[in-house]
Amino acid sequence: EREGKDMSTTEQRLIPYEEVAKHNKKDDCWVVLQNKVWNLTGFLQEHPGGAGIIVKYAGKDGSVGFDPFHPKDILSTLPPEYCIGPVDVSTVPKTKEEDNSHKAPTTPASEIPPVDQMLNLFDFEAVAEKKMQRQGWIYYSTGSDDEITLSDNRTSFTRLRLNPRVLVNVHRVDTRSTILGFPTSFPVYISSAALGKLAHPEGEVLLTKAAGTRKIIQVCPTLASCTLEEMTAARDNEQTQFYQLYVNSNRAVTQSVISRAEKNGCKSLWVTVDAPQLGRREKDMRNKFTMEAPDQLKREGGPKEGSRSQGVAKTITAFIDPSLDWDELKWIQSITKMSIVLKGVQNGPDAVRAYYAGCSGIVLSNHGGRQLDSCRTGIEILPEVMSHLRRIGAHDKIEVYVDGGIRRGTDVFKALALGAKAVGLGRPVLYGMAAYGQEGVEKVLDLLRNELEVAMQLMGTRNVKEIRPDMVMQRLGDVLIGMDNVDRILANLSAPAGFSKGSL
């Protein structure tokens, strides 16, 4: 069986499945993957996802647990001698996946409405839940602890009221804008949500393609289930991509990741700073992680021993460095030409410090309600941040973005009015992808852009530059307060300290 390993597949002896089945132990482990037989005995301890998931398929066809979560070319990274030869597919029995968390619900096609019946972003969530695997649905939808912040991300937008102007010629409105100087068809970007293949077999590549057709920017995640090369190869010639970074405790790995992102044409580095410790996502913690590790985690050594029993999120984030601080940020800036954006800023003083540290932008975010429960939402933090930046004359020198809870065009409008340059979209594009693939993501973006256009017309704004703070009001008890007065209100409440560069 080894003599023909250098011959073409058609010349090699087909290996019957009965022969594979004999090698079903940890110390003698053959697995069928992509219609070939692989001897993975020597790879068990090196596998980033641990030996257990491979041994589970020892002597069997492991495709059902392998294909949905791996880049198509990942097997080419194994030593060629691991491949014994092609399996005789006529002898391979049809197997049933024992782990139901890998199986999508068996929803009849008649219960899935056509994509053109989706009228808003909430509609996609209901369809996605019907189509997604249980493990993936829990990972995407869960928040931390009591999920107070997860809920507030949405309801905080509903507490803001709009103050429209009339008799403005809004026959045409222009939603175009820029993010860090790069053009976007409207001020929305695709956020860096992990594990896209939980939603669709093609994963983040579909987000790339949808972002390209709709001419918006994608932030590629560290913990993507596609390789960065697959995502960047899928973009069109005029498309812009940024890269989101989780800083690894191993600085050599971090430097390699940054270099890889730069080499592949990413224009900005978005460093996540709100996850020194993973939040307690209890629904996910009850959901034992059984799928394969994302591509970058494989490169970094895989999940730590014992982490798989604590859910998807805990498994894939065990490598993140909790010692990351402002001094480390200087080191990151020294090894890249990409602009730096801090993702996860949650108050005014940190926004000021980010500006003085030389950052080009900040994302006001609570990690989708998945980290510290009961913290404020991005839209709630925004007035404070803009007030702090105005006081040092930096409100137009560093870009501010908001994510979390964006579901309506009016949400985008409110964020822009209060000072945000753009907003990030996470769960909605994943749900759109889970429900209808690339077409679903494009529909999500089309609906949101259309809603923003309608909001701009009804508010009397012809372009995004005309959207102003006085167009949004906050209800305080029985009184509506114009958000253009936020500086005066905040000054009366407290005198923020720490605005000089030296004191920071």
C-alpha positions in Angstrom: 0.0 0.0 0.0 3.0 2.4 0.5 4.7 1.5 -2.8 2.3 3.6 -4.8 2.3 6.7 -2.8 4.1 8.7 -5.4 1.9 7.6 -8.3 -1.2 9.5 -9.3 -4.5 8.7 -7.6 -5.8 6.7 -10.6 -2.7 4.4 -10.4 -2.8 3.8 -6.7 -4.5 0.8 -5.2 -7.9 1.7 -3.8 -8.0 1.0 -0.1 -11.2 -0.8 1.0 -13.0 0.7 4.0 -12.8 -2.7 5.8 -9.0 -2.2 5.9 -9.4 1.3 7.3 -11.7 0.0 10.1 -8.9 -2.2 11.5 -6.8 0.9 12.4 -9.2 2.3 15.0 -7.0 2.9 18.1 -5.0 5.8 19.4 -1.8 4.1 18.7 -3.0 3.0 15.2 -5.2 5.7 13.9 -6.4 5.9 10.2 -9.0 8.3 9.2 -10.8 8.9 5.8 -10.8 12.6 4.8 -11.6 14.0 1.4 -11.8 10.5 0.0 -8.3 9.7 1.0 -6.9 7.5 3.9 -4.7 9.3 6.3 -2.5 7.7 9.0 -2.8 10.4 11.8 -1.2 8.4 14.6 1.9 10.6 14.7 -0.2 13.7 14.4 -2.5 13.2 17.4 -0.4 15.2 19.9 0.3 17.9 17.4 -3.3 18.5 16.4 -4.3 22.0 17.6 -7.8 20.7 18.5 -6.5 17.9 20.6 -6.2 14.2 20.0 -9.7 13.3 21.1 -11.6 14.6 18.0 -9.3 12.6 15.7 -9.5 9.4 17.8 -13.3 9.7 17.7 -13.0 9.0 13.9 -10.3 6.4 14.1 -11.0 3.7 11.5 -13.9 5.7 10.1 -14.8 8.4 7.6 -14.2 11.7 9.5 -15.5 14.0 6.7 -18.7 14.9 8.5 -16.7 16.4 11.4 -13.9 17.7 9.3 -15.2 19.4 6.1 -17.5 22.0 7.6 -14.8 23.7 9.7 -11.6 23.5 7.7 -10.2 25.5 4.7 -10.2 23.3 1.6 -6.5 23.1 1.3 -5.6 22.4 5.0 -4.6 18.8 4.4 -1.9 20.0 2.1 -0.1 21.2 5.2 0.4 17.7 6.5 3.5 15.7 5.7 2.8 13.8 2.4 3.8 10.4 4.0 0.6 10.7 6.2 -1.5 10.1 3.1 -1.7 6.3 2.6 -3.8 6.5 -0.6 -7.4 6.8 -1.9 -10.2 5.1 -0.3 -12.5 2.8 -2.3 -15.6 5.1 -2.0 -17.9 2.2 -3.1 -17.0 0.5 0.2 -17.5 3.5 2.5 -20.8 3.1 4.4 -23.1 6.1 4.9 -22.5 7.1 8.5 -24.7 9.0 10.9 -23.2 11.8 12.9 -23.6 10.9 16.5 -23.0 14.4 17.9 -26.2 16.3 17.2 -24.5 19.6 17.9 -23.0 19.3 14.5 -26.3 18.7 12.8 -28.5 21.5 11.4 -32.2 21.3 12.3 -34.2 19.3 9.8 -36.5 22.2 9.0 -38.7 21.5 5.9 -37.8 23.7 3.0 -41.5 24.8 2.9 -41.0 26.5 6.3 -38.1 28.6 5.0 -39.4 31.8 3.4 -37.7 33.1 0.2 -35.1 35.8 0.8 -37.2 38.5 -0.8 -39.7 38.1 2.0 -37.2 39.3 4.5 -38.3 42.8 5.4 -35.9 43.7 8.2 -32.8 42.4 10.0 -34.9 40.6 12.7 -36.4 38.4 10.1 -33.1 36.8 9.3 -32.5 35.8 12.9 -35.6 33.6 13.0 -34.6 31.8 9.8 -31.0 31.3 10.9 -32.1 29.6 14.1 -34.1 27.1 12.1 -31.2 26.3 9.8 -28.1 26.5 12.1 -26.5 23.8 14.1 -27.3 24.0 17.8 -23.7 24.5 18.8 -23.3 27.4 16.4 -26.6 29.0 17.3 -25.7 29.1 20.9 -22.3 30.5 20.3 -23.6 33.3 18.1 -26.6 34.2 20.2 -25.3 34.0 23.7 -24.3 36.9 26.0 -22.6 36.9 29.3 -24.1 36.2 32.7 -27.7 37.5 32.8 -27.5 39.0 29.3 -28.4 42.4 30.6 -26.0 44.2 28.3 -26.9 41.9 25.4 -30.5 43.2 25.7 -29.4 46.8 26.4 -27.4 46.9 23.2 -30.7 46.8 21.4 -33.0 48.8 23.8 -30.5 51.6 24.3 -31.2 52.8 20.7 -35.0 52.8 21.4 -34.4 55.3 24.3 -33.2 57.9 21.8 -35.7 60.1 19.9 -35.2 61.8 16.5 -35.8 65.5 15.9 -36.6 65.9 12.1 -36.3 69.0 10.0 -38.9 69.7 7.2 -39.0 71.4 3.8 -35.6 70.2 2.8 -35.1 69.0 -0.8 -34.3 65.3 -0.2 -35.2 64.0 -3.7 -31.7 62.4 -3.6 -29.7 61.4 -0.6 -26.1 60.4 -0.5 -25.1 57.7 2.0 -21.4 57.5 0.9 -18.7 58.0 3.5 -15.2 57.0 4.4 -13.5 54.9 7.1 -9.9 55.8 7.8 -9.9 57.5 4.4 -11.2 54.4 2.5 -14.5 54.8 0.7 -17.7 53.0 1.7 -21.1 53.0 0.1 -22.6 53.8 3.4 -21.2 54.1 7.0 -21.4 50.5 8.0 -18.7 47.8 8.1 -18.7 44.1 8.7 -17.4 43.4 12.2 -14.9 40.7 13.0 -17.2 37.9 14.3 -15.5 34.5 14.7 -16.2 31.1 13.3 -18.1 32.0 10.1 -18.4 28.3 9.1 -20.8 27.8 12.0 -23.2 29.8 9.8 -22.3 28.5 6.3 -19.8 26.0 4.9 -18.0 28.7 3.0 -17.6 30.9 6.1 -16.1 34.4 6.1 -15.3 34.2 2.4 -19.0 34.9 1.7 -18.8 37.9 3.9 -15.9 39.1 1.9 -17.8 38.7 -1.4 -20.9 40.4 0.0 -18.9 43.3 1.3 -17.3 43.6 -2.2 -20.6 43.7 -4.1 -22.1 46.2 -1.7 -18.8 48.3 -1.6 -18.3 48.3 2.2 -15.4 47.3 4.4 -14.8 44.0 6.1 -12.8 43.6 9.3 -11.3 40.1 9.0 -11.3 38.2 12.4 -8.3 36.5 14.0 -10.6 33.6 14.8 -12.0 33.1 11.4 -12.8 29.6 10.2 -11.3 30.5 6.8 -7.7 31.4 6.3 -6.8 35.0 6.0 -5.5 34.2 2.5 -8.9 32.8 1.5 -10.6 36.0 2.6 -8.1 38.3 0.9 -8.1 36.3 -2.3 -11.9 36.6 -2.4 -11.9 40.4 -2.4 -12.2 42.4 -5.6 -9.6 44.8 -6.8 -11.1 47.9 -5.3 -12.2 46.3 -2.0 -10.7 47.3 1.4 -10.2 44.9 4.3 -8.9 45.5 7.8 -7.7 42.9 10.3 -8.8 42.4 13.9 -6.1 41.2 16.3 -6.3 39.2 19.5 -2.8 39.6 21.0 -1.2 36.3 21.8 0.8 35.7 24.9 3.6 34.6 22.6 4.8 37.9 21.0 6.5 36.0 18.2 3.2 34.6 17.2 1.6 38.1 17.4 4.3 39.6 15.2 3.9 36.8 12.7 0.1 37.4 12.5 0.5 41.2 12.1 3.1 40.6 9.3 0.8 38.1 7.6 -2.1 40.6 7.7 0.0 43.4 6.3 1.4 41.1 3.6 -2.1 40.1 2.5 -3.1 43.7 2.0 -5.1 44.6 5.1 -5.0 48.3 5.5 -5.6 48.8 9.3 -5.1 46.7 12.5 -8.0 46.6 14.9 -6.7 45.5 18.3 -9.3 44.0 20.6 -8.8 45.4 24.1 -11.9 44.4 26.0 -11.1 40.7 26.4 -8.3 40.2 28.9 -10.5 37.6 30.5 -13.4 35.9 28.8 -16.9 36.8 30.0 -19.0 34.1 31.5 -21.2 33.0 28.7 -23.2 30.5 30.5 -25.3 29.1 27.7 -22.1 28.5 25.7 -20.3 27.1 28.7 -23.0 24.3 28.9 -22.3 23.7 25.2 -19.2 21.5 25.0 -16.9 22.4 22.1 -16.6 19.5 19.7 -15.8 21.2 16.4 -12.4 21.8 15.0 -10.3 24.8 15.9 -10.3 28.0 13.6 -7.4 28.4 11.3 -5.4 31.0 13.3 -5.8 28.9 16.5 -4.3 25.9 14.7 -1.3 28.0 13.8 -0.9 29.1 17.4 -0.9 25.7 19.1 -4.6 25.0 19.6 -7.0 25.0 22.5 -5.5 24.5 26.0 -6.0 21.2 27.7 -9.4 21.1 29.4 -10.8 24.2 27.7 -13.1 22.2 25.4 -15.4 21.3 28.2 -16.2 25.0 28.8 -17.8 25.9 25.5 -16.9 27.2 22.1 -15.8 30.7 23.2 -13.5 29.5 26.1 -11.9 26.9 23.9 -10.9 29.3 21.1 -9.8 32.3 23.2 -7.5 30.6 25.7 -4.4 32.0 24.0 -5.3 35.7 24.5 -2.8 37.7 26.6 -4.4 39.2 29.7 -1.3 41.3 30.4 -1.8 43.5 27.3 -1.4 47.2 28.3 -0.6 50.6 26.9 3.1 49.9 26.8 2.5 46.8 24.6 0.5 49.0 22.3 3.7 51.0 21.6 5.4 47.7 20.6 2.6 46.8 18.2 2.8 50.3 16.6 6.6 49.8 16.1 6.2 46.6 14.1 3.6 47.6 11.5 2.8 50.4 9.1 -0.9 49.7 9.4 -3.0 52.3 11.3 -4.1 51.2 14.7 -7.7 51.1 15.9 -8.6 50.0 19.5 -11.7 47.8 19.6 -13.6 47.8 22.9 -13.1 51.3 24.4 -15.8 52.0 26.9 -15.3 55.5 28.4 -14.1 59.0 27.7 -10.7 58.9 29.5 -9.6 55.8 27.6 -10.7 57.4 24.3 -8.5 60.4 25.1 -5.6 58.1 26.0 -6.0 56.2 22.7 -5.8 59.6 20.9 -2.6 60.5 22.7 -1.2 57.0 22.1 -1.4 57.7 18.3 -4.4 55.5 17.5 -6.3 56.4 14.3 -9.7 55.2 15.6 -11.6 53.5 18.5 -14.6 51.2 18.5 -17.0 51.8 21.4 -18.1 48.2 22.1 -19.0 45.8 24.8 -18.1 42.8 22.6 -21.7 42.2 21.7 -22.8 41.9 25.3 -20.5 38.9 25.7 -17.9 40.2 28.2 -18.8 42.3 31.3 -22.5 42.2 31.9 -24.2 45.4 33.1 -21.6 47.6 31.4 -22.8 50.4 29.1 -23.6 50.1 25.5 -21.7 51.7 22.6 -24.4 54.2 21.9 -24.6 55.2 25.6 -20.8 55.7 25.8 -20.7 57.8 22.6 -21.8 61.2 23.9 -19.3 61.0 26.8 -16.5 60.0 24.4 -17.2 62.8 22.0 -17.4 65.3 24.8 -14.0 64.3 26.1 -12.5 64.4 22.7 -14.0 67.8 22.0 -12.4 69.2 25.1 -9.0 68.4 23.9 -9.7 69.4 20.3 -9.5 65.8 19.1 -13.1 65.1 18.0 -12.1 65.4 14.4 -8.6 63.9 14.7 -9.5 60.3 15.7 -12.4 58.3 14.2 -15.0 56.8 16.5 -17.1 53.8 15.6 -19.9 52.0 17.5 -21.0 48.4 17.4 -23.6 46.3 19.2 -27.3 46.3 18.7 -27.5 47.9 15.2 -30.6 46.6 13.6 -32.3 49.6 11.9 -31.3 52.4 9.6 -32.4 54.8 12.4 -29.8 53.1 14.7 -27.1 54.0 12.1 -28.5 57.6 11.9 -28.5 58.0 15.7 -24.9 56.9 16.0 -23.8 59.2 13.2 -25.6 62.1 14.7 -23.9 61.6 18.1 -20.4 61.6 16.5 -19.7 58.1 15.2 -18.0 57.8 11.8 -19.5 54.4 11.1 -21.1 51.4 12.8 -20.2 47.7 12.8 -22.5 44.9 12.0 -21.9 41.4 13.5 -24.7 39.0 14.3 -27.0 40.3 11.5 -24.6 39.4 8.7 -23.9 36.0 10.3 -27.6 35.3 10.5 -28.1 36.5 6.9 -25.3 34.1 5.8 -26.7 31.2 7.8 -30.2 31.7 6.3 -29.4 32.4 2.7 -25.6 32.4 2.1 -24.0 35.4 0.3 -27.4 36.5 -1.0 -28.6 36.7 2.6 -25.7 39.0 3.6 -26.3 41.2 0.6 -30.0 41.4 1.5 -29.1 42.4 5.1 -26.9 45.2 3.8 -29.5 46.4 1.2 -32.2 46.6 3.8 -30.1 48.5 6.3 -28.9 51.0 3.6 -32.4 51.5 2.3 -33.6 52.2 5.9 -30.8 54.7 6.4 -31.8 56.4 3.1 -35.4 56.7 4.3 -34.4 58.0 7.7 -32.2 60.6 6.1 -35.0 61.8 3.9 -37.5 62.0 6.7 -34.9 63.8 8.9 -34.2 66.3 6.2 -30.5 65.4 5.6 -29.1 65.1 2.1 -25.8 63.4 3.0 -24.1 62.0 6.1 -22.3 65.3 6.8 -25.6 67.0 7.4 -26.4 64.6 10.3 -26.0 66.6 13.5 -26.2 66.0 17.3 -29.3 68.3 17.6 -31.3 65.8 15.6 -31.2 63.2 18.4 -32.8 63.7 21.9 -32.5 61.6 25.0 -35.4 61.0 27.4 -34.5 61.8 31.0 -37.6 61.0 33.0 -40.4 62.9 31.4 -38.1 65.4 29.6 -36.5 65.1 26.2 -32.9 66.6 26.2 -31.3 67.6 23.0 -28.0 65.7 22.6 -26.3 68.8 21.2 -26.3 70.0 24.8 -24.4 67.0 26.0 -21.2 68.9 26.8 -23.0 71.3 29.1 -24.9 68.4 30.7 -21.8 66.4 31.4 -19.9 69.4 32.7 -22.6 70.0 35.2 -22.7 66.4 36.3 -18.9 66.1 36.9 -15.7 67.7 35.8 -13.8 65.0 33.9 -10.1 64.8 34.9 -7.1 63.5 33.1 -7.2 65.5 29.8 -3.5 66.5 29.7 -1.2 64.2 28.0 1.2 64.2 30.9 -1.4 63.1 33.5 -2.4 60.2 31.3 
